[in-house]
Amino acid sequence: MPRAVLALLLAVTLRGCVAYDYEHEFWLRVDGSGSVSVTARPELWAAMKGLTGAQAADPDRARAAVRAVLESSGLRVQRVTLTHRRGRPYIFVSASFDDVNSLAGTAAFPDLELRLRRDGEHLRLDGKWRRPPGLPDPPPAARDGLMAVRFHLPSKVYSHRNAFGGVERGNIVGWRETVAEGLAGRPLEFGADLDARSILLSTVGLFAAAILAAAALVTAILLWVVRAGRRADTPARG
């Protein structure tokens, strides 16, 4: 059985323990703002985004190259770190943005098509990850592992387009494939239909409705007690 298939089967078995070799993870708000983190091995930053500076031997230069490309794309970078897993380097970056619709096709996200739009009372998320053509291939030994695009959505999810694992923990959806498939040009298409109201707003609304209902019930009981007392105090007419 090919190594890529074995890796994917292992990911299915150990859903909660998966560590991706190339990952985009978004946290969205209903107004389209939010934050994103990208984690990848340096050679995959180059192979998927064309960011060859991430492969610099000097860690400071590699981190600076990643920071520069995100900031040039209009994001506010919070953190860039170089970590190691199983002896291999990974560059992690987290950043915030004002409009998720402005990210696609920028220098930081040449591999993403991404759109969040209102559709009546719902929001519709649509997009696709695909490796841009003409980028350098990594060495064969660097083509292993898994990649993913994941979203922490801000409201109730009504449906999704074949998210791996369905809706996780109430509002998380994700799509994944092997790094080898991504390098070969296989796209990851994703989409979801969600409520236009945030989970927080919906919760506050339900809480307020419960308080109003309780207040109405207490008022009705008090009125009944007062009226019953008045009837008891009224002398009977003979």
BALUM-610732 format. One line per field, with one value per residue (C-alpha): y, z, x; residue number from 0. Coordinates in nm, 4 decimals, padded with zeros to 6 digits. Each point is the difference from the previous one (the first is absolute). Layout:
<vexgus>
north [Y  ...]
up [Z  ...]
east [X  ...]
num [NUM  ...]
</vexgus>
This chain:
<vexgus>
north [00.0000  00.3449  00.2047  00.2878  -00.2275  -00.1400  00.3534  00.0924  -00.3151  00.0788  00.3498  -00.1466  -00.2290  00.2674  00.3017  00.1837  -00.0645  00.1189  00.2351  00.1535  00.0724  00.2821  00.1620  00.3102  00.0519  00.2864  00.1523  00.2024  00.2558  00.0644  00.3372  -00.1726  00.1018  -00.2530  -00.1610  -00.2716  -00.2195  -00.1747  -00.2824  -00.1624  -00.1427  00.2549  -00.1992  -00.0023  00.3774  00.0133  -00.2760  00.1151  00.3788  00.0759  00.1378  -00.1215  00.2346  -00.2366  -00.2455  00.2376  -00.1717  00.2877  -00.0453  00.3761  00.0583  -00.2797  00.1444  00.3507  -00.1214  -00.1538  00.3093  00.2294  -00.1864  00.0017  00.3658  00.0937  -00.1722  00.2225  -00.2322  00.0921  -00.2584  -00.0993  -00.2707  -00.1906  -00.2968  -00.2764  -00.3355  -00.3588  -00.3257  -00.3331  00.1893  00.2010  00.3798  00.1677  00.3694  00.1139  00.3421  00.1504  00.3196  00.1884  00.1584  00.2303  -00.1768  -00.3637  00.0794  00.2114  -00.2839  -00.2150  00.0435  00.2180  -00.0712  -00.1770  -00.2130  -00.0651  -00.3537  00.0957  00.1045  00.1096  00.1789  00.0661  00.1564  00.0583  -00.2081  00.1089  -00.0936  -00.2159  00.0470  -00.2111  -00.0932  -00.1182  -00.0576  -00.2182  -00.0724  -00.0807  00.0125  00.2772  -00.1188  00.0530  -00.0305  -00.2078  -00.3597  -00.1088  -00.2988  -00.3412  -00.0517  00.3159  -00.1055  -00.2019  00.1001  00.1596  00.3458  00.1697  00.3117  00.0424  00.2563  00.0938  00.1478  00.2664  -00.1396  -00.3070  -00.2120  -00.1182  -00.1918  -00.0498  -00.1298  -00.3374  00.1256  -00.2702  -00.1175  00.2124  00.2844  -00.0374  00.1499  00.1853  00.2433  -00.1345  -00.1324  -00.1115  -00.1484  -00.2014  -00.2038  -00.1291  00.2357  -00.2175  00.0553  00.3741  00.0157  -00.1937  00.2742  -00.1572  00.2831  00.0094  00.1444  00.1124  00.1654  00.0435  00.1597  00.1698  00.2338  00.3721  00.0509  -00.0812  -00.2714  00.2659  00.2158  -00.2998  -00.1069  00.3504  00.0113  -00.3321  00.1087  00.3289  -00.1821  -00.2385  00.2935  00.1740  -00.3204  -00.0512  00.3623  -00.0342  -00.3170  00.1646  00.3028  -00.2229  -00.1898  00.3245  00.1375  -00.3219  00.0119  00.3666  -00.0609  -00.3114  00.2001  00.2749  -00.2515  -00.1533  00.3424  00.0952  -00.0700  -00.2287  00.1675  -00.1571]
up [00.0000  -00.0905  00.2835  -00.0691  00.0438  00.3233  00.1314  -00.0828  00.1658  00.3095  00.0060  -00.0139  00.2927  00.2140  -00.0775  00.3202  -00.0210  -00.3531  -00.0484  -00.3466  -00.2087  -00.1858  00.1597  -00.0217  00.3025  00.0003  00.2794  -00.1605  00.1268  -00.1668  -00.1335  -00.1927  00.2290  00.1905  00.0346  -00.1679  00.0841  -00.2565  00.0912  -00.2530  -00.0525  -00.1699  -00.3242  -00.0159  00.0486  -00.3173  -00.1910  00.0815  00.0285  -00.1836  00.3178  -00.0475  00.2753  00.2541  -00.0824  00.1126  00.2135  00.2473  00.2113  00.0480  -00.3758  -00.0558  00.2581  -00.1404  -00.3512  00.1218  00.2008  -00.2935  -00.2465  00.2359  00.0912  -00.3680  -00.0519  00.2570  00.3019  00.3527  00.1087  00.3658  00.0113  -00.2158  00.1541  -00.1145  00.1618  -00.0530  -00.0226  -00.0329  -00.0765  -00.2875  00.0009  -00.0290  -00.0299  00.1749  -00.0481  00.1447  -00.1301  -00.0028  -00.2862  -00.0522  -00.2958  -00.0907  -00.3540  -00.0556  00.0608  -00.3108  -00.2609  00.2150  00.0385  00.3278  -00.1444  -00.3700  00.0588  00.1409  -00.1465  00.2853  00.0264  00.2824  -00.1123  00.1383  -00.1415  00.1613  00.3684  -00.0585  -00.0788  -00.2704  00.0068  -00.3287  -00.1147  -00.1273  00.0796  -00.2963  -00.0533  -00.2435  -00.3151  -00.0617  00.3579  00.0919  00.1039  00.3344  00.0123  00.0003  00.3701  00.0819  -00.1690  00.2879  00.2577  00.0036  -00.0794  00.0970  -00.0182  00.3153  00.1172  00.3435  -00.1039  00.2065  -00.0097  -00.0434  -00.2999  -00.2030  -00.2676  -00.1450  -00.3150  00.1016  00.2914  00.1325  00.3291  -00.0425  00.2454  00.2949  00.3442  -00.1286  -00.2439  -00.1417  -00.3552  -00.1888  -00.3248  -00.0443  -00.2385  -00.0189  -00.0755  -00.3010  -00.1403  00.0548  -00.1703  -00.2938  -00.0497  00.1582  00.1288  00.3341  -00.0517  00.3099  00.0964  00.2816  00.0679  00.3392  00.1997  -00.0526  00.3774  00.2143  00.2627  00.2680  -00.1347  -00.0283  00.3550  00.1349  -00.1865  00.1466  00.3468  -00.0315  -00.1229  00.2960  00.2431  -00.1586  00.0134  00.3656  00.0805  -00.1766  00.1968  00.3330  -00.0894  -00.0880  00.3291  00.2013  -00.1765  00.0694  00.3702  00.0312  -00.1686  00.2082  00.3149  -00.0987  -00.0607  00.3421  00.1700  -00.1679  00.2437  -00.1307  -00.0810  00.1697]
east [00.0000  00.1444  00.1459  -00.2425  -00.3033  00.1406  00.0493  -00.3591  -00.1366  00.2031  -00.1507  -00.3508  00.0770  00.1642  -00.2169  00.0798  00.3752  00.0779  00.2948  -00.0022  00.3060  -00.1757  -00.3033  -00.2167  -00.2245  -00.2521  -00.2082  -00.2806  -00.2525  -00.3348  00.1216  00.2813  00.2838  00.2043  00.3387  00.2013  00.2939  00.2171  00.2353  00.2313  00.3432  00.2298  00.0174  -00.3816  -00.0168  00.2096  -00.1810  -00.3560  00.0358  00.3243  00.1572  00.3558  00.1212  -00.1565  00.2791  00.2753  00.2622  -00.0144  -00.3201  -00.0361  00.0048  -00.2525  -00.2393  00.0475  -00.0862  -00.3267  -00.0919  00.0739  -00.2210  -00.2995  00.0409  00.0324  -00.3374  -00.1710  00.0009  00.1061  00.2546  -00.0099  00.2630  00.2476  00.1788  00.2301  -00.0742  00.1108  -00.1917  00.1738  00.3190  -00.1525  -00.0472  -00.3411  -00.0783  -00.3182  -00.1587  -00.3178  -00.1588  -00.3295  -00.1947  -00.2983  -00.1617  00.0498  -00.1153  00.3116  00.2479  -00.0362  00.2689  00.2264  00.3704  -00.0766  -00.2819  00.0650  -00.1276  -00.3423  -00.3330  -00.2234  -00.3329  -00.2471  -00.3281  -00.3469  -00.2842  -00.3264  00.0112  00.3066  00.3672  00.1601  00.3672  00.1482  00.3523  00.2756  00.3612  00.2213  00.3728  00.0949  00.1794  00.3686  00.1246  00.3064  -00.0585  00.1423  00.2346  -00.1736  00.0728  -00.1996  -00.3242  -00.1413  -00.2593  -00.3438  -00.1327  -00.3264  -00.2145  -00.2099  -00.2559  -00.1308  -00.3333  -00.1789  -00.3534  -00.2154  00.1021  -00.2998  00.1897  00.3465  00.1620  00.1425  00.2076  00.2274  -00.1485  -00.3144  -00.0586  00.2361  -00.0648  -00.3033  00.1594  00.3294  00.0212  00.3075  00.1201  00.3189  00.2090  00.3546  00.2867  00.0838  -00.3502  00.0260  00.3391  -00.1450  -00.2605  -00.3062  -00.2235  -00.1770  -00.3474  -00.1855  -00.3250  -00.2492  -00.3368  -00.0311  -00.2197  00.0559  -00.0263  00.2994  -00.0210  00.0499  -00.2834  -00.2314  00.0856  -00.0609  -00.3317  -00.1118  00.1106  -00.1895  -00.3105  00.0211  00.0287  -00.3002  -00.2033  00.0900  -00.0854  -00.3350  -00.0750  00.0890  -00.2150  -00.2942  00.0325  00.0171  -00.3080  -00.1878  00.0995  -00.1059  -00.3352  -00.0618  00.0753  -00.2421  -00.2745  00.0644  -00.0193  -00.3288  -00.2928  -00.2660  -00.3326  -00.3047]
num [0  1  2  3  4  5  6  7  8  9  10  11  12  13  14  15  16  17  18  19  20  21  22  23  24  25  26  27  28  29  30  31  32  33  34  35  36  37  38  39  40  41  42  43  44  45  46  47  48  49  50  51  52  53  54  55  56  57  58  59  60  61  62  63  64  65  66  67  68  69  70  71  72  73  74  75  76  77  78  79  80  81  82  83  84  85  86  87  88  89  90  91  92  93  94  95  96  97  98  99  100  101  102  103  104  105  106  107  108  109  110  111  112  113  114  115  116  117  118  119  120  121  122  123  124  125  126  127  128  129  130  131  132  133  134  135  136  137  138  139  140  141  142  143  144  145  146  147  148  149  150  151  152  153  154  155  156  157  158  159  160  161  162  163  164  165  166  167  168  169  170  171  172  173  174  175  176  177  178  179  180  181  182  183  184  185  186  187  188  189  190  191  192  193  194  195  196  197  198  199  200  201  202  203  204  205  206  207  208  209  210  211  212  213  214  215  216  217  218  219  220  221  222  223  224  225  226  227  228  229  230  231  232  233  234  235  236  237]
</vexgus>
